[in-house]
Amino acid sequence: MVKQMSDYSKVIMVNGPVVKADNMLEANMREMVMVGNNKLIGEIISIDNGVGTIQVYEETEGLKIGEKVVRTYKPLSLKLGPGLLENMFDGIERPLRKINEISNGFIKEGIGLLSIDEIKKWNVEIIVKPGDILNQGEFYALIDETSLIEHRLMVPPKISGEVIEVKPDGSYSIEEVIVKIKLKDGRIYDLKMYQEWPVRDPRPILNRMKLFKPLITGQRVLDVFFPLAKGGTAAIPGGFGTGKTMTQHQLAKWSDADIIVYIGCGERGNEMTDVLNEFPKLVDPKSKKPIMERTILIANTSNMPVAAREASIYTGITLAEYYRDMGYHIAIMADSTSRWAEALREISGRLEEMPAEGGYPAYLPSRLAEFYERAGYCKTLSKKEGSITIIGAVSPAGGDFSEPVTENTKRFVNAFLALDKKLAYSRHYPAINWLSSYSGYMDDLSDWYTENISGDLLVLRGKVMKILHEEDKLSDIVQLVGEDVLPDDQRWILAIAHIVKVAFLQQNAFHDVDTYVPLPKQHLMLELIYHLYLKGKHAINNGIALSKVKDAELFSKVIKMKYTIPNEDIVGIGTLMNEINDYFTELEEKYE
Amino acid sequence: MKLKKEYLKIDKVDGPLIFVSGIKDVFYGEIVEILVGDEKRKGKVIRIENENVAIQVFEGTSGLSNTNSAIYFSGKAFELNLNENILGRTFNGVGNPIDNGGEIYSDISYNINGRPINPVAREYPRNFIQTGISSIDTLATLIRGQKLPIFSGNGISHNKLADQIVRQSNISKESGGKFAVIFAAIGVKYDDAAFFKKSFEDSGASEKVVMFINLANDPIVERISTPRCALTAAEYLAFEKEYHVLVVMTDITSYCEALREISSAREEVPSRKGYPGYLYSDLASLYERAGILSDREGSITLLPILTMPNNDISHPIPDLTGYITEGQIVLSKDFEQSDIYPPVDVLPSLSRIMKDGIGEGYTRKDHPDVANQLFASYSKVKDIRDLAQIIGENDLSDVDKLYMEFGREFEDGFINQDRFELRSIGESLDLGWKMLSILPKTELDRLSSEVIEENYIEK
């Protein structure tokens, strides 16, 4: 009787996405509720003496005082099972294609809780037999979710027991029970083809491991200059128009993770449409399959309800953790974490909480930390290795990196890829500033680079970085007095730095060859540029004039090698190297 | 319709808001009619707590007292009656006709807040709109279905530019579709509104134009509904009646000021420069209504104009706008003062979605290359000019001198054009090559040798 009473909570206040309801003495913090006659989806975010404050994930216009609030008795959770890949969801895992079938063109409120497809039949291979002991996290069935990814169904955390019944291999939908196990306490537990998990709780793992593998992106400025590690965290801050989204798209397309979770958090609708159109056409360089087959999209665009924007980040990371537990390497692109922080601020403001810096709530840093700490390289419950790499875009207000979101993000990430307005204005893309960016993964990854590419790549990187630093210092002088007054050896540094920028750091995302470059070619390109530097330096030290050393034709060949030398066939770089040698041998002979 | 109770007592009047108590059966967002003597005003419920309701009054609260008004709850959200007869008409910020043309009667009415477009229902914009303006067509190409704002400043000729874009744009030419222009004036001076009105009349397009006018001395709260009414009309014409709609909105800065004023009256926690924390979401709820739906004919292209306070592009209004819109056209005070029209500051100007709407099959094969090289070369001009300021132009190297010449020619010959001059995209690109050919071939490092050979104009 008492329970029934508390079921009838009523709306007593409406203020945008924040709603208060009475009669909530027994409701739990973070419980999901249905608000009003339209059954809007909401989550309890604070409870005060029986009055619950609810953030509502849908538009609240039309809501009346006294409308019913119905409890669901569970926290905001996701259904995790086959059908996630190649799909596009809103911030609370509702598939946007299905929403479009119900409500054509525009998203209306009150659609209710939808999730992964319950009708679709999957071909299931069951890999356990009666009598087997199944522990938490262990696999009991396999599904080819896409031609690229095998979906491994796992026993949910905290469940283990003896298999007592299995269905034969065959075609099933996700609600069907395919395996039954007997728990230690004698209860029978049904294993369906999905499990539910609350979005705000990290999924358990066995233990975390040291990072040692790079996330290869095919982007030269990243792979060579600021490498990312599988299981690492990176932030990409930049004002508008500096190419954050472009960089995120490039990473989503080409990085060598098994699965990409792309979270469009409070961003443009057309950008998500672009991804939807383009990804099925792009082919993964390794597997030659459309990259859409390994992608999950979450789109909570800037005009969709703000509370769902807040949830979208957690939805994305929970989906990533689920696939990690199967033993995959996941990369998450969160574009943009600033919109998420602003959603926190907006809701905090509606709750009339005391604001801290920039109007953001005081718990902003701890929320950011919680999010980035869900990245990592680990041993899963099934004793496989898996990882989650988080790459978060940050949109600093006014392009000013000292604002609270950028500042606090910096504390919790290990790689910082600062986008630069000036570079973007001159269309130097990716506009990653080589002086203000950093990666803390160089030491972790040096063994891998030594074993798999070459022992000297990171040494070479250091040397080229030094040239760039020197150029930066010299350019101050050049700004004041012009280049002509500098001695030839310093002008040679300027010339080589220009080559590094144009030939190596700039990368054309729209060029078939240049959009993705394998590491061996990156290595040889850098080697060639450095070789040119040494040759020229030697010649200048021998008193040869800069105008002779700086040969326009040779320079132009070096600059264009990224386009002219195919990725698969890099002997062209050797040929070019010989050309450089021949040129300088001839030059030095002439002047001897 | 259910008869609604009348309330006679206002507890509190504060800025644009009134507070009423003892109210039952009212919903969030409900429209309220307020009768002050003979005068009818419109309000909207913006907060309900138990039986206490806060109402935002569109026409302003002056003249209201605790007891002199009667309040009726309409039981409806803010809706606009729409049919095709709105073409050629003029409305105020709450959608009432102000041109003596009579009311719009229609069976259908639309909630002015609209609903978010589902990203899977969108069609990615790809069709190039030729504006006939070299700097825009070549470097920040407008695409049908795009939202591309003009960032301007006070005293800069953004109105002339917007007018030229409206006049010259072939928004529906190649598809032979129907087109319409919707003009929303948000808190602008009478002169500015009159300028547009006259230029629509002069171009003979008046019957294709719908105007929503909120002048600088009109009520602040109406500024919130003006763009929403305009966009609702745009959605109706585009997605129900298959029009290609160009929406021009000016001035977004007045809109944001109004939002700030109301927010402060509601005693909300302010964020940057006193603007409410939800300014981004609020602006997005306007801008994101532009676009194309894959299963319908029409499109909405949005051209908002905003004046950057103090010409500061990092001010919250241009800053947040830039994060939502698909690029921006930035106008420069320097150009305005040196009599260069249109004063488009090309380096910070950008069209994000032009990459898919230009090049072979859309504009011309060499378009992406020309644009890329012009940006790169012109950005170099800026550095060299700084240097020339210090050491004098005569002491520059020969190549640098060519850059100086390129810079001048580019500004005077390429960016600069007449208000009534229409350059086709081909003409603009040829002009671009003429400018690039001032520089030696070796300086064109963004172009492949084939592209250079094909197009470079030898002296």
Interface residues (C-beta under 8 A of the other chain):
Chain A: I12 M13 V14 N15 G16 K20 E59 T60 E61 G62 L63 K64 I65 G66 M88 L96 R97 I99 N100 S103 N104 G105 F106 I107 K108 G239 F240 G241 G264 G266 R268 G269 N270 M272 T273 D274 L276 N277 A299 T301 S302 N303 M304 V306 R339 E342 R345 E346 S348 G349 E352 E353 P355 G358 G359 S395 A397 G398 G399 D400 Y425 S426 R427 H428 V478 Q479 L480 V481 G482 E483 D484 V502 F510 A552 F555 S556 I559 K560 Y563
Chain B: K24 D25 V26 F27 Y28 G29 R47 I48 E49 N50 E51 A77 N111 N113 G114 R115 P116 I117 N118 P119 V120 A121 R122 E123 Y124 P125 G145 F239 E268 V269 P270 S271 R272 P276 G277 Y278 Y280 S281 A284 S285 Y287 E288 R289 G291 L293 D295 R296 S314 H315 P316 D319 L320 G322 Y323 I324 E326 G327 Q328 L347 P348 L350 R352 I353 K355 D356 P368 N372 F375 A376 S379 K380 D383 D386 L387 I390 I391 D395 L396 S397 T442 D445 R446 S448 S449
